[in-house]
């Protein structure tokens, strides 16, 4: 019985450590400047200049976001599982926390799923320092 308990504990600890390492890897992949190349709403590309949308992760805690129509926000972010949580302290002094789902993150590609007034919106971005061409999407 004791061996079973120890085996279960060690297995659980291993899973916890591995998931923490994966989150650290994801965080390091996020650091840098990202530019949108497409915005989908309900599966259709929006007729906007996607390249105006910029997302910068300055370090492991701070982000800034610029979008169309001169919208800006900045503040702190955290990662939990596949979700990116942001707290805008530029526009909202109360710091309302928002969440988006990270559906793809590679060294040069970032895709975020969000809900905009009940409609699914997907923001496709590429990392600025890697390449100016559209990344390959799996």
N, C-alpha and C positions, 0 to 999 in steps of 0.2 A: 504494500500500500504506500509506504513512504517513497519507494523508488518511483512509483507512478506519479505521485505528487511532485517530486523533484523534476521528473521528466517533463511534466506539464508546465511547471514553473519556468524551466529553462527554455522550452519551446515558446512560451508566451513572451519571455524576455527577448528572445532572438527576433521574433516578429516585430516587437516594439522598437528594438534598436535598428532593424532594417528599414522600417517605415520612417524613422527619424532621419536616417541617412538619405533616403530617397527625397525627403522634404528638403534637406540641406542642398542636395543636388539640384532640385527644382529651383530653389531660391537662387543658387549661383547662376543657373541658366537664365533667369529673369533679368539679372543685373545688366543694365545697358539701355540703349535707346531703340524704340520700336516705332515703325511707321506702318499704318494700315495700307493695304492694297485692295481690299474688298470688304464691303459690309453687306451682309445678307439679312433680309427680313422675310420670315416665312419661306426661306429657300430661294428668294429672288434678290438679285443685286440691286441695291439702292442707287438711284441716279444722283450721286454726290461725288465730290472730289475726295476720295478716301485718303489720299496722301496728306490731307490737312490734319488727319487724326494722328497724334503722337502720344506715346506713352513712355515715360522714362522711369526706370527704377534706379535711383541714385546709389543706394546701398541696400542693406538688408532690412531697412525699415521705412525708407522715404520714397515716395513716388510723386510724379507730376503728370498731368494729363491735359492735352489740348485737343479740341475738336472743332468741327465746323461752327460757323456763326459766332466765332470768338469766345466759345465756352472754354473755361479753364477750371481745373481743380488741382489740389495738391494736398499732401498730408502723409499719413502713415498707412502701411499695409502689413498684412499678415497672411500666411498661407496655412490652410488647414485641409488636409487631404487634397482633393482636386479643386478646392475653392480658394479664390483670391478675395480677401476682404480689404476694403479700403475705407479710410475715414478722412473725409475732406475737411481740412481745417482752413482752407483758403476762402471758400464760399460760405461755409456753414460753421459758425463759431461753436455750435453745439456738438459738432462732430458726429453726424449720423453715419452709421456703418452700413456700407453697401457690399453685396456679394455678387461675384460672377464666377461661372464655372470655367476652369481651364480644361478645354477638350483636346488641345494639342500643345505640347511644348517641346521644342527641339532647340539645338544651338542657334538656328536661324529662323525659326517659325513659331508663332504664337497664335492660337485661336481661342477666343473667349466666347462663351455662350451667356446671353443675358436675356432678361425679359423687359420689353419696353411696351408698357400699357397693354399687357396681355399677349403681345406678339413676340415670338422667338426671334432674337437678333444674334447674328454671329459676326464677330469682328475678326478678320484675318489680317495678321501683321507679320512683317519681316524685320529682323534685326538690322539696324542701319550699318553697323560696322562690318558685316559679312559680305553682303552683295546687294546690288541694286536691282537684280532680277527677281522675278517671282519664284519663291521656293517650290519645290516639288511637294505636293500634298498627297498623303497616303489615303 
